[in-house]
Amino acid sequence: MASSVASGRSVGSNNGIHSAPIPKSPPLKKPQAVSYEPYAPRSSSQLSRLSRIAALTAGPTSTAQQASETPPRSSTSLLVQALSPAPLGPSSRQAKNNVWEDQESGSSASGSSRMMGQKEVEQMTDQLTASLKHAASTRLALRASIHIANDVNQRHSDLLLHSSELSAAAERLQSEAESLKQHAADIGLPLQHYNAVDRIGILVGVLFKVNKENKLTTVRGLAKLKVDCTEDFCEALDELDDALKFFGRESGGQAALEALQKQPQQVHSGSLEYYRRAGVLREAAMDLVREAVADRIRQTTADICSALKLPKTPIAADKLEASLVYTRFHGISSRSHVLLSIVKKRMTSINEDEYTNVYQACRTTYCTSRELLLGSTIKAHMDFLRNRHGLVGMTRLASVFLMRICTIETALFLDFFGTTKNNTPPKTTSNDEETKEEQGGTKTTTGNQDSTTDEALKDVEFQACLANLCGSLHRTVRRGLVSVHDLDTLCQIVSVLREERTQAQSSAPAAARTISGVIVDAQERLIFCANSALHRQVVQFRPTFADLDYPNKLLTPSTATTPSSADGDAPMTDAVEAQLKVYESWFPPMRSVLKILSKIFRVVEPRVFEDIALQSVQACTKCLKDGGATIRNKSGVVHADLFLVKHLLILREQLSPFDIQLRAVERQLDFSDAGKAMSRFLANRNRRLFSMSTENALVTLLREGVSVQESSVDSKRDLEDALRSACNDFIEHTATSVAGSVLTFVDQCKGCNEKDALPSQPFASGPSVKEVMKKACEGLEERLQS
């Protein structure tokens, strides 16, 4: 092939056919590559990955250049070597260059051209041979790559299979580990409670030892656990509660322990023994709380009493809030509140007697201490107000003072026993200021303004404490009420107490209850005095001559002189004097009834007032009738009738604003048949005294011998009947006195049964009738004026 090419070229040259020289093209300028590396530098892993990609995608020339420029690497990939053709040697490249140079320069010399054409054919032959070898090696490399890829795929499948097996095994091992941990925790749970009891016993200062008689004894010592360390103390209580719950469930609890204590032989180990130990330890922990709260309250109270000389020397009311009675208790309230909150939380959630007993003991100690500190001061202040302001003024001022005391005491109680604590941070003070406050400085007591008072209102013992403190008002007012007989004073006391009770119901319920008790006592005293006055002034009233001097009492001018003045008060004074004159003309019993009823109408209960009004109206009506009878004998029938009509009308008019019914049902026991029933009881020899039935002899005796008589009383109806009767009597008597002869003639005419006989009667004759009319008209004007 190479020879043919060479011969062809030589023939061409011999025929004189020469190829035109190929002009040299100017070398192409490569565009300058713009690098963005300074703006976005690549990492080393990215650079290595790009170099591998460039090596795989590069052509043969690039590979040959890289091979000539860089030394061969031992780790070159087989695929890269297969795809890269074998590089030409330096002689081949030089021959190729020479061929092209000969073509460009033309056929300067034909001999040299033929020699160069043969060489070119040989070179091309060598190049094609190398290409064939390269293609064969490439095919082998591709087969090797396919085998390598299949192997990698197989290994990847095996790897996935092994990975899934490993994941399943890991999950199985994890579940087994969790079950083992749970099993270990279940096994170690009892030991945890045993260890807690043994460890906490040392902390609370309780040791359990066995004496020489093989009996278990409990030794008390100093506790290492401090109640001020709230977290440690709460943790210890939680562990003891859990231990008691566990041991109680395992051993049978308190019932099993009581049964064991009755046996002579004691057991020193086991869940029952540790149940007893846990109970003893919790009692010891509660003793620590009792010492920290109750004993401290008791000690603080003793210090205050010794410092202020209480209760012999009471504290002034205006200095009470700033005294040690409140400042010292506010100082210990924070620590006590924390401990009592711990106890109260467990008391409501666990519901154990130990927590309840400790809480009640602390509360009882607190209430007793407050009563001891405040009792004498409140009593002395009540006596001072009574001596200075009288009973009426004392009730108002004392009520305000007690409401203030109840408000302050409620706030202080909530500082100790309340659920919520005031979130206002305490004011930072220096040591001198704290010492001054501890010694009784002027520290304003505000309490927990934002905390609710529902807990204090529902606490029975604290409300009883406040009731005892407020009892001084009740006792002081009660002593004063005994000596009061004036209805106006009693009415003022009841009115003032009602106003103060309305204000105290929202802020101080304990003071409101005490004031209600005082109101009841004042009303009882008022009712007693009112009944006594009505009995004395109405029922037992004995009229004098001046009381029944009618009509002269109405005709006599008033002896009171009206003061003359130039200002505008004169008409008003005249009106008052005229009203008083009319008021004085009333019959004294009726005047007393209306005056007493008008005073007590607003200050006693409606049912009580209606009962008093019922009895007083009955007594007043009877007195008016008796007075009318006396006036009839003294001044005549007409004046008596006018007296009754006037006073009964006034009484009815004055009772109408009260809006009362004046009705009642009176029940009385009737013993009229008791003698006959007793005779039958004694005559019956077969009587059954102990029979539990209606045939019992004693029941029969009471049923037959005693009866209840009911009668309806309606004073308003009786009053209307009396007024109607008085008006009818007045009309009848007036008509008789003015036209008596005419009425006699009319009666005579009515007495005639036969109409025909009336004209024949002598009194029906003309002269007789004329005489009757003349006689009736003669003194008519004088009788009407009289």
Solvent accessible surface area in square Angstrom, and as a share of the most:
residue,aa,sasa,rsa
1,M,172,0.77
2,A,21,0.17
3,S,85,0.55
4,S,68,0.44
5,V,60,0.35
6,A,16,0.13
7,S,57,0.37
8,G,45,0.43
9,R,98,0.36
10,S,20,0.13
11,V,83,0.48
12,G,23,0.22
13,S,21,0.14
14,N,105,0.54
15,N,100,0.52
16,G,46,0.45
17,I,126,0.64
18,H,101,0.45
19,S,84,0.54
20,A,79,0.61
21,P,84,0.53
22,I,92,0.47
23,P,115,0.72
24,K,164,0.70
25,S,93,0.60
26,P,108,0.68
27,P,125,0.79
28,L,170,0.85
29,K,191,0.81
30,K,182,0.77
31,P,124,0.78
32,Q,169,0.75
33,A,102,0.79
34,V,115,0.66
35,S,73,0.47
36,Y,151,0.57
37,E,59,0.26
38,P,107,0.67
39,Y,179,0.68
40,A,67,0.52
41,P,103,0.65
42,R,122,0.45
43,S,56,0.36
44,S,94,0.61
45,S,61,0.39
46,Q,82,0.36
47,L,89,0.44
48,S,47,0.30
49,R,128,0.47
50,L,82,0.41
51,S,66,0.42
52,R,147,0.54
53,I,89,0.45
54,A,56,0.43
55,A,42,0.33
56,L,89,0.44
57,T,105,0.61
58,A,35,0.27
59,G,36,0.35
60,P,63,0.39
61,T,92,0.54
62,S,40,0.26
63,T,28,0.16
64,A,29,0.23
65,Q,100,0.44
66,Q,87,0.38
67,A,58,0.45
68,S,95,0.61
69,E,135,0.61
70,T,67,0.39
71,P,107,0.68
72,P,127,0.80
73,R,186,0.68
74,S,125,0.81
75,S,102,0.66
76,T,53,0.31
77,S,55,0.36
78,L,98,0.49
79,L,57,0.28
80,V,22,0.13
81,Q,101,0.45
82,A,6,0.05
83,L,83,0.41
84,S,19,0.12
85,P,40,0.25
86,A,61,0.47
87,P,90,0.56
88,L,63,0.31
89,G,31,0.30
90,P,102,0.64
91,S,88,0.57
92,S,34,0.22
93,R,122,0.44
94,Q,106,0.47
95,A,13,0.10
96,K,103,0.44
97,N,77,0.40
98,N,47,0.24
99,V,8,0.05
100,W,126,0.44
101,E,103,0.46
102,D,56,0.29
103,Q,57,0.25
104,E,51,0.23
105,S,81,0.52
106,G,22,0.22
107,S,48,0.31
108,S,104,0.67
109,A,49,0.38
110,S,53,0.34
111,G,32,0.31
112,S,57,0.37
113,S,45,0.29
114,R,98,0.36
115,M,122,0.54
116,M,35,0.16
117,G,3,0.03
118,Q,100,0.44
119,K,96,0.41
120,E,28,0.13
121,V,7,0.04
122,E,86,0.39
123,Q,42,0.19
124,M,99,0.44
125,T,62,0.36
126,D,96,0.50
127,Q,68,0.30
128,L,89,0.44
129,T,60,0.35
130,A,31,0.24
131,S,57,0.37
132,L,132,0.66
133,K,139,0.59
134,H,35,0.16
135,A,58,0.45
136,A,45,0.35
137,S,47,0.30
138,T,23,0.14
139,R,133,0.49
140,L,104,0.52
141,A,4,0.03
142,L,88,0.44
143,R,130,0.47
144,A,29,0.22
145,S,35,0.23
146,I,104,0.53
147,H,126,0.56
148,I,102,0.52
149,A,56,0.44
150,N,89,0.46
151,D,64,0.33
152,V,87,0.50
153,N,96,0.49
154,Q,107,0.48
155,R,164,0.60
156,H,96,0.43
157,S,56,0.36
158,D,58,0.30
159,L,109,0.54
160,L,102,0.51
161,L,103,0.51
162,H,103,0.46
163,S,48,0.31
164,S,64,0.41
165,E,94,0.42
166,L,125,0.62
167,S,61,0.39
168,A,57,0.44
169,A,27,0.21
170,A,57,0.44
171,E,120,0.54
172,R,133,0.49
173,L,108,0.54
174,Q,114,0.51
175,S,62,0.40
176,E,81,0.36
177,A,43,0.33
178,E,102,0.46
179,S,65,0.42
180,L,119,0.59
181,K,145,0.62
182,Q,111,0.49
183,H,109,0.49
184,A,61,0.47
185,A,59,0.46
186,D,77,0.40
187,I,102,0.52
188,G,29,0.28
189,L,76,0.38
190,P,43,0.27
191,L,107,0.53
192,Q,108,0.48
193,H,17,0.08
194,Y,55,0.21
195,N,93,0.48
196,A,6,0.05
197,V,2,0.01
198,D,70,0.36
199,R,118,0.43
200,I,0,0.00
201,G,4,0.04
202,I,90,0.46
203,L,50,0.25
204,V,7,0.04
205,G,8,0.07
206,V,2,0.01
207,L,81,0.40
208,F,39,0.16
209,K,110,0.47
210,V,76,0.44
211,N,62,0.32
212,K,209,0.88
213,E,126,0.56
214,N,103,0.53
215,K,100,0.42
216,L,24,0.12
217,T,53,0.31
218,T,54,0.32
219,V,65,0.37
220,R,128,0.47
221,G,52,0.50
222,L,171,0.85
223,A,25,0.19
224,K,141,0.60
225,L,18,0.09
226,K,123,0.52
227,V,14,0.08
228,D,89,0.46
229,C,65,0.39
230,T,50,0.29
231,E,148,0.66
232,D,75,0.39
233,F,1,0.00
234,C,30,0.18
235,E,99,0.44
236,A,8,0.06
237,L,1,0.00
238,D,66,0.34
239,E,39,0.17
240,L,1,0.00
241,D,15,0.08
242,D,76,0.39
243,A,0,0.00
244,L,17,0.08
245,K,146,0.62
246,F,19,0.08
247,F,0,0.00
248,G,16,0.16
249,R,152,0.55
250,E,101,0.45
251,S,25,0.16
252,G,50,0.48
253,G,11,0.10
254,Q,96,0.43
255,A,77,0.60
256,A,30,0.23
257,L,13,0.07
258,E,88,0.40
259,A,55,0.43
260,L,25,0.13
261,Q,116,0.52
262,K,171,0.72
263,Q,101,0.45
264,P,135,0.85
265,Q,143,0.64
266,Q,86,0.38
267,V,77,0.44
268,H,51,0.23
269,S,72,0.46
270,G,35,0.34
271,S,28,0.18
272,L,36,0.18
273,E,6,0.03
274,Y,29,0.11
275,Y,33,0.13
276,R,54,0.20
277,R,33,0.12
278,A,0,0.00
279,G,16,0.16
280,V,26,0.15
281,L,0,0.00
282,R,10,0.04
283,E,82,0.37
284,A,5,0.04
285,A,2,0.02
286,M,3,0.01
287,D,43,0.22
288,L,30,0.15
289,V,1,0.00
290,R,73,0.27
291,E,99,0.44
292,A,9,0.07
293,V,0,0.00
294,A,1,0.01
295,D,57,0.30
296,R,91,0.33
297,I,0,0.00
298,R,125,0.46
299,Q,108,0.48
300,T,6,0.04
301,T,7,0.04
302,A,55,0.42
303,D,49,0.25
304,I,0,0.00
305,C,20,0.12
306,S,86,0.56
307,A,64,0.49
308,L,51,0.26
309,K,142,0.60
310,L,13,0.07
311,P,70,0.44
312,K,186,0.79
313,T,72,0.42
314,P,57,0.36
315,I,27,0.14
316,A,51,0.40
317,A,31,0.24
318,D,126,0.65
319,K,135,0.57
320,L,2,0.01
321,E,54,0.24
322,A,36,0.28
323,S,14,0.09
324,L,17,0.09
325,V,0,0.00
326,Y,0,0.00
327,T,7,0.04
328,R,57,0.21
329,F,0,0.00
330,H,29,0.13
331,G,43,0.41
332,I,11,0.06
333,S,5,0.03
334,S,65,0.42
335,R,79,0.29
336,S,2,0.01
337,H,15,0.07
338,V,61,0.35
339,L,4,0.02
340,L,3,0.01
341,S,40,0.26
342,I,13,0.07
343,V,0,0.00
344,K,48,0.20
345,K,142,0.60
346,R,19,0.07
347,M,35,0.15
348,T,99,0.58
349,S,84,0.54
350,I,62,0.32
351,N,123,0.63
352,E,59,0.27
353,D,104,0.54
354,E,43,0.19
355,Y,0,0.00
356,T,37,0.21
357,N,83,0.43
358,V,1,0.01
359,Y,13,0.05
360,Q,80,0.36
361,A,34,0.26
362,C,0,0.00
363,R,40,0.15
364,T,65,0.38
365,T,17,0.10
366,Y,0,0.00
367,C,6,0.04
368,T,82,0.48
369,S,7,0.05
370,R,1,0.00
371,E,57,0.26
372,L,86,0.43
373,L,0,0.00
374,L,0,0.00
375,G,26,0.25
376,S,27,0.17
377,T,1,0.01
378,I,0,0.00
379,K,100,0.42
380,A,39,0.30
381,H,32,0.14
382,M,0,0.00
383,D,42,0.22
384,F,99,0.41
385,L,8,0.04
386,R,76,0.28
387,N,127,0.65
388,R,165,0.60
389,H,85,0.38
390,G,33,0.32
391,L,23,0.11
392,V,42,0.24
393,G,27,0.26
394,M,0,0.00
395,T,0,0.00
396,R,96,0.35
397,L,75,0.37
398,A,0,0.00
399,S,0,0.00
400,V,77,0.44
401,F,27,0.11
402,L,0,0.00
403,M,21,0.09
404,R,113,0.41
405,I,4,0.02
406,C,2,0.01
407,T,58,0.33
408,I,6,0.03
409,E,1,0.00
410,T,17,0.10
411,A,15,0.11
412,L,0,0.00
413,F,3,0.01
414,L,4,0.02
415,D,7,0.04
416,F,0,0.00
417,F,6,0.02
418,G,5,0.04
419,T,88,0.51
420,T,76,0.44
421,K,71,0.30
422,N,56,0.29
423,N,146,0.75
424,T,96,0.56
425,P,107,0.67
426,P,124,0.78
427,K,176,0.75
428,T,131,0.76
429,T,34,0.20
430,S,60,0.39
431,N,121,0.62
432,D,116,0.60
433,E,87,0.39
434,E,84,0.38
435,T,70,0.41
436,K,130,0.55
437,E,56,0.25
438,E,84,0.38
439,Q,136,0.60
440,G,29,0.28
441,G,6,0.06
442,T,123,0.72
443,K,72,0.31
444,T,107,0.62
445,T,11,0.06
446,T,77,0.45
447,G,9,0.09
448,N,12,0.06
449,Q,133,0.59
450,D,132,0.68
451,S,20,0.13
452,T,75,0.44
453,T,58,0.34
454,D,74,0.38
455,E,54,0.24
456,A,0,0.00
457,L,73,0.37
458,K,160,0.68
459,D,15,0.08
460,V,122,0.70
461,E,50,0.22
462,F,1,0.01
463,Q,19,0.08
464,A,49,0.38
465,C,3,0.02
466,L,4,0.02
467,A,42,0.32
468,N,84,0.43
469,L,5,0.02
470,C,1,0.00
471,G,11,0.11
472,S,6,0.04
473,L,0,0.00
474,H,54,0.24
475,R,126,0.46
476,T,2,0.01
477,V,0,0.00
478,R,129,0.47
479,R,115,0.42
480,G,2,0.02
481,L,6,0.03
482,V,101,0.58
483,S,77,0.50
484,V,23,0.13
485,H,133,0.59
486,D,73,0.38
487,L,18,0.09
488,D,62,0.32
489,T,36,0.21
490,L,0,0.00
491,C,16,0.09
492,Q,98,0.43
493,I,0,0.00
494,V,0,0.00
495,S,45,0.29
496,V,14,0.08
497,L,0,0.00
498,R,65,0.24
499,E,90,0.40
500,E,5,0.02
501,R,65,0.24
502,T,95,0.56
503,Q,114,0.51
504,A,0,0.00
505,Q,109,0.48
506,S,106,0.68
507,S,64,0.41
508,A,1,0.01
509,P,30,0.19
510,A,1,0.00
511,A,0,0.00
512,A,7,0.05
513,R,124,0.45
514,T,14,0.08
515,I,0,0.00
516,S,32,0.21
517,G,23,0.22
518,V,0,0.00
519,I,4,0.02
520,V,76,0.44
521,D,20,0.10
522,A,0,0.00
523,Q,16,0.07
524,E,104,0.47
525,R,41,0.15
526,L,0,0.00
527,I,38,0.19
528,F,118,0.49
529,C,10,0.06
530,A,0,0.00
531,N,60,0.31
532,S,39,0.25
533,A,7,0.05
534,L,13,0.07
535,H,88,0.39
536,R,138,0.51
537,Q,61,0.27
538,V,1,0.00
539,V,80,0.46
540,Q,97,0.43
541,F,38,0.16
542,R,179,0.65
543,P,57,0.36
544,T,83,0.48
545,F,141,0.59
546,A,65,0.51
547,D,24,0.13
548,L,9,0.05
549,D,28,0.15
550,Y,9,0.04
551,P,39,0.25
552,N,81,0.42
553,K,57,0.24
554,L,82,0.41
555,L,135,0.67
556,T,79,0.46
557,P,103,0.65
558,S,60,0.39
559,T,131,0.76
560,A,62,0.48
561,T,121,0.70
562,T,64,0.37
563,P,91,0.57
564,S,115,0.74
565,S,60,0.38
566,A,115,0.89
567,D,85,0.44
568,G,64,0.62
569,D,82,0.42
570,A,27,0.21
571,P,92,0.58
572,M,136,0.61
573,T,41,0.24
574,D,70,0.36
575,A,62,0.48
576,V,77,0.44
577,E,55,0.25
578,A,55,0.43
579,Q,111,0.49
580,L,88,0.44
581,K,97,0.41
582,V,76,0.44
583,Y,59,0.22
584,E,101,0.45
585,S,17,0.11
586,W,20,0.07
587,F,2,0.01
588,P,18,0.12
589,P,0,0.00
590,M,0,0.00
591,R,49,0.18
592,S,14,0.09
593,V,0,0.00
594,L,13,0.06
595,K,86,0.36
596,I,3,0.01
597,L,0,0.00
598,S,66,0.43
599,K,59,0.25
600,I,0,0.00
601,F,54,0.22
602,R,184,0.67
603,V,5,0.03
604,V,7,0.04
605,E,90,0.40
606,P,102,0.64
607,R,211,0.77
608,V,49,0.28
609,F,2,0.01
610,E,46,0.21
611,D,70,0.36
612,I,6,0.03
613,A,0,0.00
614,L,9,0.04
615,Q,103,0.46
616,S,4,0.02
617,V,1,0.01
618,Q,65,0.29
619,A,19,0.14
620,C,0,0.00
621,T,12,0.07
622,K,131,0.56
623,C,18,0.11
624,L,0,0.00
625,K,103,0.44
626,D,75,0.39
627,G,2,0.02
628,G,0,0.00
629,A,42,0.33
630,T,60,0.35
631,I,0,0.00
632,R,91,0.33
633,N,131,0.67
634,K,90,0.38
635,S,36,0.23
636,G,28,0.27
637,V,53,0.30
638,V,47,0.27
639,H,51,0.23
640,A,0,0.00
641,D,1,0.01
642,L,80,0.40
643,F,5,0.02
644,L,19,0.10
645,V,23,0.13
646,K,58,0.25
647,H,0,0.00
648,L,2,0.01
649,L,72,0.36
650,I,28,0.14
651,L,0,0.00
652,R,100,0.36
653,E,116,0.52
654,Q,69,0.31
655,L,12,0.06
656,S,76,0.49
657,P,100,0.63
658,F,23,0.09
659,D,122,0.63
660,I,17,0.09
661,Q,99,0.44
662,L,1,0.00
663,R,157,0.57
664,A,32,0.25
665,V,80,0.46
666,E,72,0.32
667,R,155,0.57
668,Q,115,0.51
669,L,112,0.56
670,D,41,0.21
671,F,118,0.49
672,S,82,0.53
673,D,71,0.37
674,A,33,0.26
675,G,50,0.48
676,K,136,0.58
677,A,2,0.02
678,M,84,0.37
679,S,67,0.43
680,R,124,0.45
681,F,34,0.14
682,L,114,0.57
683,A,79,0.61
684,N,73,0.37
685,R,227,0.83
686,N,132,0.68
687,R,85,0.31
688,R,143,0.52
689,L,67,0.33
690,F,187,0.78
691,S,30,0.19
692,M,193,0.86
693,S,58,0.37
694,T,105,0.61
695,E,112,0.50
696,N,14,0.07
697,A,9,0.07
698,L,89,0.44
699,V,69,0.39
700,T,37,0.21
701,L,31,0.15
702,L,118,0.58
703,R,138,0.50
704,E,73,0.33
705,G,2,0.02
706,V,43,0.25
707,S,48,0.31
708,V,86,0.50
709,Q,93,0.41
710,E,110,0.49
711,S,55,0.36
712,S,86,0.55
713,V,21,0.12
714,D,15,0.08
715,S,1,0.01
716,K,87,0.37
717,R,128,0.47
718,D,65,0.34
719,L,4,0.02
720,E,51,0.23
721,D,65,0.34
722,A,10,0.08
723,L,10,0.05
724,R,133,0.49
725,S,56,0.36
726,A,4,0.03
727,C,41,0.25
728,N,80,0.41
729,D,53,0.27
730,F,54,0.22
731,I,113,0.57
732,E,106,0.47
733,H,57,0.25
734,T,42,0.24
735,A,43,0.33
736,T,75,0.44
737,S,57,0.37
738,V,24,0.14
739,A,30,0.23
740,G,25,0.24
741,S,31,0.20
742,V,38,0.22
743,L,69,0.34
744,T,71,0.41
745,F,45,0.19
746,V,54,0.31
747,D,91,0.47
748,Q,77,0.34
749,C,36,0.22
750,K,152,0.64
751,G,55,0.53
752,C,34,0.20
753,N,142,0.73
754,E,118,0.53
755,K,180,0.76
756,D,131,0.68
757,A,28,0.22
758,L,59,0.29
759,P,101,0.63
760,S,88,0.57
761,Q,56,0.25
762,P,104,0.65
763,F,46,0.19
764,A,28,0.21
765,S,43,0.27
766,G,52,0.50
767,P,104,0.66
768,S,39,0.25
769,V,46,0.27
770,K,148,0.63
771,E,106,0.48
772,V,34,0.20
773,M,91,0.41
774,K,120,0.51
775,K,134,0.57
776,A,10,0.07
777,C,82,0.49
778,E,120,0.54
779,G,15,0.14
780,L,62,0.31
781,E,120,0.54
782,E,129,0.58
783,R,89,0.33
784,L,118,0.59
785,Q,144,0.64
786,S,114,0.74
